Amino acid sequence: MAENPILDELYSVRSQIQAEHGDHLSAYLHGEFERLKAAGHPIAQIKQRTILPAEAARWSTSAVGVDQLPR
């Protein structure tokens, strides 16, 4: 297979990130969040959404209230 310098660099950076954070994605994401916040970058405040089951989603578009859905 031919050498690809872009992929080689990508794999190198990935290995470095894994070594720094013990292969824990959540630790990496938390660290990046804190770094961006400290640098003054805007951070979106996204509310947790509740995802309804497929049947409830079908009924929620009609006049039936969610509390009236069959269980």
C-alpha positions as CSV (number, residue, x, y, z in Angstrom):
1,M,0.0,0.0,0.0
2,A,1.3,3.5,-0.9
3,E,2.4,5.8,1.9
4,N,-0.1,8.6,2.6
5,P,1.5,11.5,4.6
6,I,-1.9,12.9,5.6
7,L,-3.0,9.6,7.1
8,D,0.4,9.1,8.8
9,E,0.0,12.5,10.5
10,L,-3.6,11.8,11.5
11,Y,-2.6,8.5,13.1
12,S,0.4,10.1,14.8
13,V,-1.9,12.8,16.4
14,R,-4.4,10.2,17.3
15,S,-1.8,8.1,19.1
16,Q,-0.5,11.2,20.9
17,I,-4.1,12.1,22.1
18,Q,-4.6,8.5,23.3
19,A,-1.3,8.5,25.2
20,E,-2.2,11.8,26.9
21,H,-5.7,10.8,28.0
22,G,-5.3,7.1,28.6
23,D,-7.5,6.2,25.6
24,H,-10.6,7.7,27.5
25,L,-12.6,9.8,25.0
26,S,-14.6,11.5,27.8
27,A,-11.3,12.7,29.4
28,Y,-10.2,14.1,26.1
29,L,-13.5,15.9,25.4
30,H,-13.7,17.3,28.9
31,G,-10.1,18.6,28.6
32,E,-10.9,20.2,25.2
33,F,-14.1,21.8,26.6
34,E,-12.2,23.3,29.5
35,R,-9.4,24.5,27.2
36,L,-11.8,26.2,24.8
37,K,-13.7,27.8,27.6
38,A,-10.5,29.2,29.2
39,A,-9.5,30.6,25.8
40,G,-12.8,32.5,25.6
41,H,-14.4,30.6,22.8
42,P,-18.2,30.6,22.9
43,I,-19.7,27.4,24.2
44,A,-23.2,26.4,23.1
45,Q,-25.6,25.7,25.9
46,I,-27.6,22.8,24.6
47,K,-30.5,21.4,26.6
48,Q,-31.0,17.7,26.9
49,R,-33.8,16.5,24.6
50,T,-36.2,13.8,25.4
51,I,-36.6,11.4,22.5
52,L,-40.0,9.8,22.3
53,P,-40.4,6.2,21.2
54,A,-41.6,5.8,17.6
55,E,-45.2,5.3,18.5
56,A,-45.3,8.3,20.8
57,A,-43.6,10.4,18.1
58,R,-46.3,9.4,15.7
59,W,-49.1,10.4,18.1
60,S,-47.4,13.6,19.3
61,T,-48.0,15.2,15.9
62,S,-51.8,14.8,16.2
63,A,-54.2,16.5,18.6
64,V,-53.6,13.7,21.2
65,G,-51.5,14.8,24.2
66,V,-48.5,12.8,25.3
67,D,-50.2,12.0,28.6
68,Q,-53.0,10.4,26.6
69,L,-50.8,7.9,24.7
70,P,-51.6,4.2,25.1
71,R,-49.0,2.4,27.2
